[in-house]
Each structure stands twice: as structure tokens, then as C-alpha cells.
Amino acid sequence: MTALLASVRSADEAFDAAQAGAELIDLKEPGAGALGGVNVDEIARIVGALRARYAVRPISATIGDSPNDALDEITTRVLDVAAAGVDYVKVGVNAGPGAVECLRHLAGLPAAVVPVLLSDEGVDRSLAALAVQLGFVGIVFDTAHKDGRTLFDCVDVTVLAECMAIMRRRGGMTALAGSLGWNDLERIRSLRPDIAGFRGALCDENAGRAGRLDPLRVTRWVNALHGERALTL
């Protein structure tokens, strides 16, 4: 069964998503980029409030968008976000120069880092294989540019499936994100990721990912991912 990760920007959205059935809560500021970071003090406040009501609900948070070679900045952000109490720290890694060094650096940090492999130009097989080899608890396949394309518009699904299978054999989690919507449901189901992540699809359609999260949309997506009939809005 695929679990739903809801990306939220505030405590109110976090509670709405959790009550609506989202299995994972992801703290992210969509107005600050694909992986825009929430203020660390706010992360700590939201985590504390969520833990009081949903003690075992996993929580992740992004560190913000950073280039691969900004290793000192990435380290500081990873450690600060981890110290705020989240279960997983998500870090975007762009394919190309510096990607290998960045992944190796992330693997050595004292935090539960989940690399987000930004796949706008397709899945980088070697980078995905390295992420598996380095022993991360999971990897996310996502897109950096929210330009109307979805993850499936950018990648070869066969290559994506092969990379996910390698991660599964090592016992790690796989997650898909990247402007996914109802038209992508059957492909998500066929690939069977452990997690599917959403922002825009959970918000009012007129506002997109910058809008307010709608709990009803969260519930409908949870039901669809769990194999129940998908009801569109």
C-alpha cells in the first residue's frame, strides 16, 4: 500500500492533513521554491504540537533549495532541521556537477537524511544507484521546476521502476512526487512506491500549490492510494 505524504506550510495545515488521514506530514514552504524551507523555530513548534496529538505520525521537513556544492550551508541546515525534532530531513540533489560529492556528504551527516533526486531531465541511474549503495533510509524522485509538467512527463518510467526496485531490494523506502495529479494515479499504483507526495493536488485547484490545503482532497487521495475508488473534484 502506498502512503500519502502531505506537504504543509503551517500548523493548521499540518493538523488538517493528519486528521484527514495523511500518513506522513512534510513541512515545506511552497512559496520559497520546490523544496522551500519552513523557519526552523516554526518547524520545532509544529513538531511539538503534532507529537502531542499524533505521537507516532512521521514528520519530515525540507532544508530549502541549495546548489549541490553548498556543502557547508547544507550541513548547517540539515543539522538545524534535524534538531527541530523531525524524523526525516529532505535534501534536494540536482543531477550533474557536484551530485556525487553531495550525496556522499549527506550520507556522512548525523541525521536521517532522505535525498530528493531532482529528475527534471530524467532519472540519473548512477546517482540513484549510489544513493542506494550509501544506505539512505529512502529516496524521493521529484522535480525542481513546477512548470506544469509532472514527474512522469520528465522521466522514463521503465528506468524509474528499475531504480525503485534496486532500493526495495536493499530494504529502503521509495517515494514519488513532482506535481502529481489524478491523471497520474494509475501509474503511481503500478509503480507501488512506499510513499506518494503531494502539495498542489491537495490544494484548491484555482490556487495550486500556493493555496490552502483542503482536508477533503487529502482524504480522497488517501482513499485512492489505498485502492478505493478515486473521486475527482
Long-range contacts (C-beta under 8 A, 24 or more apart in sequence): 1-225, 1-226, 1-227, 2-188, 2-189, 2-192, 2-193, 2-194, 2-195, 2-196, 2-225, 2-226, 3-194, 3-195, 3-196, 3-225, 4-195, 4-196, 4-197, 4-198, 4-218, 4-221, 4-222, 4-225, 5-60, 5-175, 5-177, 5-195, 5-196, 5-197, 5-198, 6-197, 6-198, 6-199, 6-202, 6-213, 6-218, 7-197, 7-198, 7-199, 7-202, 8-213, 9-38, 10-46, 11-45, 11-46, 11-49, 11-50, 13-212, 13-213, 14-46, 14-49, 14-50, 15-49, 15-50, 15-53, 16-213, 16-215, 16-218, 17-202, 17-213, 17-215, 17-218, 18-50, 18-53, 18-54, 18-57, 19-215, 20-215, 20-216, 20-218, 20-219, 20-222, 21-218, 21-219, 21-222, 21-223, 22-218, 22-222, 23-57, 23-58, 23-195, 23-222, 24-57, 24-58, 24-59, 24-60, 24-195, 25-50, 25-57, 25-58, 25-59, 25-60, 26-59, 26-60, 26-61, 26-62, 26-90, 26-197, 27-59, 27-60, 27-61, 27-62, 27-86, 28-61, 28-62, 28-199, 30-199, 30-209, 30-210, 31-210, 32-64, 32-65, 33-64, 33-65, 34-65, 34-92, 34-118, 34-142, 34-143, 34-144, 34-145, 34-146, 35-62, 35-63, 35-64, 35-65, 35-90, 35-91, 35-92, 35-116, 35-142, 35-144, 36-62, 36-64, 36-65, 37-61, 37-62, 37-63, 37-64, 37-77, 37-81, 38-62, 40-80, 40-81, 40-83, 40-84, 41-84, 43-81, 43-84, 43-85, 43-86, 44-84, 44-85, 47-84, 47-85, 47-86, 48-85, 51-85, 58-87, 58-88, 59-85, 59-86, 59-87, 59-88, 60-86, 60-87, 60-88, 60-89, 60-90, 60-114, 61-86, 61-88, 61-89, 61-90, 62-89, 62-90, 62-91, 62-92, 62-116, 63-89, 63-90, 63-91, 65-92, 65-144, 66-91, 66-92, 67-94, 67-98, 68-93, 68-94, 68-96, 68-97, 68-98, 68-99, 68-101, 68-102, 69-97, 69-98, 69-101, 69-102, 71-101, 71-102, 71-105, 74-102, 74-105, 74-106, 75-105, 75-109, 78-106, 78-109, 78-111, 78-113, 79-109, 79-110, 79-111, 81-111, 82-110, 82-111, 82-112, 87-112, 88-112, 88-113, 88-114, 88-137, 88-138, 89-113, 89-114, 90-114, 90-115, 90-116, 90-140, 91-115, 91-116, 92-116, 92-118, 92-142, 92-144, 93-117, 93-118, 93-127, 94-118, 94-144, 95-119, 95-121, 95-124, 95-127, 99-124, 99-127, 100-127, 100-130, 103-127, 103-130, 103-131, 103-134, 104-130, 104-134, 106-136, 107-134, 107-135, 107-136, 112-137, 114-138, 114-139, 114-140, 114-173, 114-175, 115-139, 115-140, 116-140, 116-141, 116-142, 116-177, 117-141, 117-142, 118-142, 118-143, 118-144, 119-143, 119-151, 119-154, 119-155, 119-160, 119-178, 120-144, 120-145, 120-149, 120-154, 121-154, 122-154, 122-155, 122-156, 122-159, 123-155, 123-156, 123-159, 123-160, 123-163, 125-159, 125-162, 125-163, 128-163, 128-166, 128-167, 129-163, 129-166, 131-167, 132-166, 132-167, 132-170, 132-172, 135-170, 135-172, 136-172, 137-172, 137-173, 138-167, 138-172, 138-173, 138-174, 138-175, 138-194, 138-195, 139-167, 139-172, 139-173, 139-174, 139-175, 140-175, 140-176, 140-177, 140-195, 140-197, 141-174, 141-175, 141-176, 141-177, 141-178, 142-176, 142-177, 142-178, 142-197, 143-177, 143-178, 143-179, 146-179, 146-200, 146-209, 148-179, 149-179, 150-178, 150-179, 150-180, 150-181, 150-183, 150-184, 151-176, 151-177, 151-178, 151-179, 151-180, 151-184, 152-178, 152-180, 152-184, 152-187, 154-178, 157-187, 157-191, 160-191, 161-191, 164-191, 164-193, 179-209, 182-230, 182-232, 185-224, 185-230, 188-225, 189-225, 189-227, 196-225, 205-233
